[in-house]
Amino acid sequence: MVFSWRKKKPRSFNGDKKKELEIPRHFLCPITLDLLKDPVTLSSGITYDRESIEKWLDDGNFTCPVSNQVLRSFDQIPNHSLRKMIQDWCVENRSYGVERIPTPRIPVRSAEVSEVLFSIMDSTRQLDRCACLDSLHKLKKWGLESERNKRCIVANAAASGAIAAAFDAFAGESIDKNINVLEEILFVINWMFPLTEQAQRYIGSQASLYCIALFLKSKDLSLKQNAITVLAELLSCNQKYAQELTTIDGINKTLFHFINNPICPSITKPSLTLIYHMVSLSNENTTTEFINMGLTPLLLEIMIDSQKAICEKALAIIDQLCETEQGRGFAYDDALAMPVLVKKILRVSELATEYSVSAIWKLSKGDEKALMEALQFGAFQKLLLLIQVGCNDKTKEKATELLKLLNPYRPGLECIDSLDFKNIKRSF
């Protein structure tokens, strides 16, 4: 597969000088036309910036972008002489605002990653936290140096399993003694989504879940983010771990606090994901606790003005809460419920529309007051339009049933069974 690339105007430096400084052509990457920072030469003899050519090759291309020659090898040979020339040129033209490019670090090799992972596995067996921490620092340092290094670490088949096993072992021994190791593991394992089944088993153990739940109460924002993200990933991979999570004392209050007192979207979104998986269980105690905390009115208020991802997740939870009689009761009593649900139809996304229609359908079945309220806020017109523009079969079925329920409350209209949706005049 070959992708085209377009030329752009070469970059130049102006700084405080009136005369513009032109970069020598052979100092520019042929792909980006920016100054080469880490020049590497391909088998075609053409030199590119390492990051640019790696992206080109990762996109599935197998030719040289300039010559269109099929590459005999994907090896990238560092062009040290050209890099030194560029660095000297940068120093000579500092007065133009040119900064010297740093000497690039040598990319990590697969064999080096395997060696460090073996060290982590060995130190895990011996519960040697110092040795494990040293190895984790190496992985973290490599991964932060470049995306290429990070991909090399993640590509190792043993990576996520070995690191997750270390987390389970050290969390099981003592969280207080091994807190530094556990924090580093959480940081690194965030690179390795989706988690393998082996990694899921280790992260989903009782010791691991308890430790991660404890980290959610940390004052360190970065640690909170890493912990909540790993939990959300785990439950998204396999919902069975939601049941284990519900057994941890205080977890429901912690998640509710994150929604009620938002810190940042990177914590709010995974918190909503976790709550959705937990209320989806056949566990009335969990659902009841969230409802009694005031989750329903809180989510409805959030949805009034929230970004797409948060709105979708909040609607998913509302729809799930409406599965229970208690959940529907709290929604009935909230003045925002029906207007917000109707408003979100065809306003946010296809997924949000699906959840909105489903929640309205659950609230309106056999309840005249709910039907009248839905009608008052324009549900009939929106549902007609939804069927006209198209939606999935499940949503269409519920929308059609809702129209049938709403139709008797619209005087002057014929029975819904005989309505031709395509020919109905829209009055909004």
FENFEN-V981509 format. One record per residue. PHI is phi in degrees with one decimal (* if undefined). Layout:
phi=PHI
phi=PHI
This chain:
phi=*
phi=-117.7
phi=-108.2
phi=-83.6
phi=-134.8
phi=-107.7
phi=-75.2
phi=-129.9
phi=-65.5
phi=-58.7
phi=-74.8
phi=-134.4
phi=-113.9
phi=-117.0
phi=59.5
phi=-96.5
phi=-87.3
phi=-76.9
phi=-84.5
phi=-80.1
phi=-94.9
phi=-92.3
phi=-79.7
phi=-54.6
phi=-57.9
phi=-77.0
phi=-95.4
phi=-102.4
phi=-74.1
phi=-61.8
phi=-85.4
phi=-95.9
phi=59.8
phi=-104.1
phi=-60.2
phi=-65.0
phi=-107.3
phi=-141.1
phi=-67.8
phi=-132.0
phi=-108.9
phi=-89.6
phi=-64.6
phi=-78.8
phi=90.9
phi=-92.9
phi=-101.4
phi=-133.0
phi=-75.3
phi=-55.6
phi=-61.5
phi=-68.9
phi=-73.1
phi=-65.6
phi=-63.8
phi=-59.5
phi=-72.4
phi=-64.7
phi=-76.3
phi=101.8
phi=-84.3
phi=-132.9
phi=-121.7
phi=-75.8
phi=-59.0
phi=-83.6
phi=-89.0
phi=62.1
phi=-79.0
phi=-65.8
phi=-76.2
phi=-72.1
phi=-148.4
phi=-94.3
phi=-63.2
phi=-119.1
phi=-94.4
phi=-58.2
phi=-99.3
phi=-66.6
phi=-63.6
phi=-67.5
phi=-61.8
phi=-65.5
phi=-62.2
phi=-66.0
phi=-63.3
phi=-63.8
phi=-63.6
phi=-61.8
phi=-64.8
phi=-65.1
phi=-114.6
phi=-61.6
phi=-65.6
phi=-92.6
phi=89.2
phi=-84.1
phi=-98.6
phi=-66.2
phi=-73.7
phi=-72.6
phi=-69.8
phi=-66.5
phi=-79.5
phi=-70.9
phi=-60.4
phi=-70.2
phi=-101.5
phi=-56.7
phi=-64.3
phi=-66.6
phi=-62.9
phi=-60.5
phi=-64.4
phi=-68.0
phi=-64.3
phi=-62.8
phi=-63.9
phi=-64.9
phi=-63.4
phi=-66.9
phi=-69.8
phi=-67.8
phi=-61.0
phi=-93.2
phi=52.2
phi=-93.3
phi=-67.6
phi=-66.2
phi=-64.9
phi=-64.5
phi=-64.0
phi=-60.6
phi=-67.0
phi=-64.4
phi=-62.5
phi=-62.9
phi=-59.9
phi=-63.1
phi=-61.6
phi=-61.5
phi=-63.6
phi=-78.6
phi=-70.7
phi=-163.6
phi=-65.5
phi=-63.3
phi=-60.8
phi=-62.8
phi=-64.0
phi=-65.0
phi=-67.3
phi=-65.4
phi=-68.2
phi=-68.9
phi=-60.7
phi=-90.7
phi=-59.8
phi=-64.8
phi=-65.8
phi=-66.7
phi=-71.8
phi=-66.0
phi=-64.1
phi=-64.8
phi=-62.2
phi=-61.4
phi=-66.5
phi=-73.7
phi=-68.8
phi=-70.0
phi=-74.1
phi=-171.2
phi=-69.3
phi=-63.0
phi=-69.1
phi=-109.1
phi=-60.5
phi=-65.6
phi=-62.9
phi=-64.6
phi=-65.2
phi=-66.2
phi=-62.7
phi=-60.0
phi=-63.5
phi=-70.1
phi=-69.8
phi=-66.8
phi=-80.5
phi=-108.9
phi=-88.7
phi=-73.8
phi=-70.1
phi=-70.5
phi=-60.8
phi=-64.1
phi=-64.6
phi=-60.2
phi=-63.4
phi=-71.8
phi=-70.9
phi=-87.8
phi=-69.9
phi=-60.4
phi=-65.0
phi=-66.6
phi=-63.6
phi=-63.1
phi=-64.0
phi=-64.1
phi=-62.2
phi=-67.0
phi=-66.1
phi=-64.1
phi=-93.7
phi=-68.2
phi=-82.9
phi=-79.6
phi=-61.3
phi=-61.6
phi=-66.6
phi=-56.6
phi=-61.2
phi=-62.0
phi=-67.6
phi=-67.2
phi=-68.1
phi=-64.2
phi=-62.3
phi=-62.9
phi=-65.1
phi=-61.2
phi=-71.4
phi=-70.3
phi=-73.4
phi=-152.2
phi=-70.5
phi=-62.9
phi=-75.0
phi=-64.1
phi=-63.7
phi=-64.3
phi=-65.8
phi=-66.2
phi=-81.1
phi=-82.3
phi=-62.9
phi=88.5
phi=-65.1
phi=-63.4
phi=-65.2
phi=-64.2
phi=-66.0
phi=-62.2
phi=-63.1
phi=-63.6
phi=-80.2
phi=-72.2
phi=-126.5
phi=-59.8
phi=-98.4
phi=-163.4
phi=-57.3
phi=-69.3
phi=-104.5
phi=-62.5
phi=-61.9
phi=-64.3
phi=-63.9
phi=-63.9
phi=-60.8
phi=-63.6
phi=-62.1
phi=-58.9
phi=-64.7
phi=-73.9
phi=-78.7
phi=-79.2
phi=-74.3
phi=-83.4
phi=-130.0
phi=-63.8
phi=-62.6
phi=-65.0
phi=-60.7
phi=-61.6
phi=-63.6
phi=-64.2
phi=-64.1
phi=-67.3
phi=-71.5
phi=100.3
phi=-65.3
phi=-60.1
phi=-62.6
phi=-64.6
phi=-66.2
phi=-62.6
phi=-69.2
phi=-61.8
phi=-69.3
phi=-58.0
phi=-145.6
phi=-138.9
phi=-72.1
phi=-53.1
phi=-62.6
phi=-67.5
phi=-62.5
phi=-61.1
phi=-67.6
phi=-64.9
phi=-64.9
phi=-61.8
phi=-68.7
phi=-57.7
phi=-60.5
phi=-69.9
phi=-64.3
phi=-72.0
phi=-68.8
phi=-101.7
phi=-63.1
phi=-66.0
phi=-63.3
phi=-65.2
phi=-61.0
phi=-67.3
phi=-68.9
phi=-54.5
phi=-79.4
phi=-96.0
phi=-65.4
phi=-83.1
phi=-54.0
phi=-65.9
phi=-60.6
phi=-69.3
phi=-62.9
phi=-66.2
phi=-61.5
phi=-77.1
phi=-67.5
phi=62.1
phi=-114.5
phi=-112.3
phi=-165.8
phi=-62.6
phi=-66.9
phi=-63.4
phi=-62.7
phi=-59.8
phi=-67.1
phi=-63.6
phi=-62.2
phi=-63.3
phi=-66.0
phi=-63.4
phi=-60.8
phi=-67.9
phi=-74.1
phi=-91.5
phi=-61.3
phi=72.1
phi=-125.9
phi=-63.1
phi=-62.0
phi=-65.1
phi=-64.0
phi=-62.9
phi=-67.1
phi=-61.0
phi=-62.9
phi=-61.8
phi=-95.1
phi=89.4
phi=-64.5
phi=-59.6
phi=-63.1
phi=-67.0
phi=-67.8
phi=-60.3
phi=-64.0
phi=-60.4
phi=-67.8
phi=-68.4
phi=-79.2
phi=102.4
phi=-160.5
phi=-69.5
phi=-60.2
phi=-64.3
phi=-68.2
phi=-62.6
phi=-62.1
phi=-69.6
phi=-63.9
phi=-65.0
phi=-64.9
phi=-64.3
phi=-62.4
phi=-65.3
phi=-70.5
phi=-80.8
phi=-56.8
phi=-61.3
phi=-91.2
phi=-110.2
phi=-61.3
phi=92.2
phi=-99.2
phi=-71.3
phi=-58.5
phi=-60.5
phi=-62.2
phi=-102.2
phi=-74.8
phi=-100.0
phi=-56.0
phi=-70.4
phi=-103.4
phi=-75.2
phi=-75.1
phi=-80.4
phi=-112.9
phi=-144.0
